[in-house]
Amino acid sequence: MDRKVTELAINVVKEKIIEELVILFRVYRDTTVDVSLPTGVNLQEVIERLFDIEFSLRPLYREERVSFLNNLYCDLLSQGMESEYFLQVIQFLGG
């Protein structure tokens, strides 16, 4: 049961992160000249891939993942477009 609750928590926080990154990207795109997603690129897929990369670089236990994702989400909320995580998305999109 604990595992299912933890997995649910991970999924909920990941969805919140995706929503926040999508909002930040829209603001970034609207305030920056000549910014758009490359053809055929889905922002949610980019973010999911970044999660996969981050987790493969740092193998974390489920409980640590919840904490890590929560910290990431809080950083996005407090730092906005200055967040290192948002900057990673932009760098990833830029190639």
C-alpha positions, 0 to 999 in steps of 0.5 A: 500500500505504501508503494502505491501511495508513493507512486501516486504522490510521484505522479501528482507532483510530476503533473504539477511540475509539467503544468508549471513548466508549460506555463513558464514556457508560454510566458518565456515564448511570449516575452522572447523573440523567435522562440518556438518548439521545434517541429514535432516536439511535444513539451510534455515529452521533453519534460518526461525525458528530462525526468528520466535523465535526472532519475537515471543520473541519480537513482533515488528511492521512491520516498526520495523521489517525492522529496526531490520532485517536491523541491523541484516544483517549489523551485519552479514556483519560487524562481520561475524562469530563473529556475535551473530546471526551467533553464534545463528545459530551454537548453534541451529544446535549444539542442 
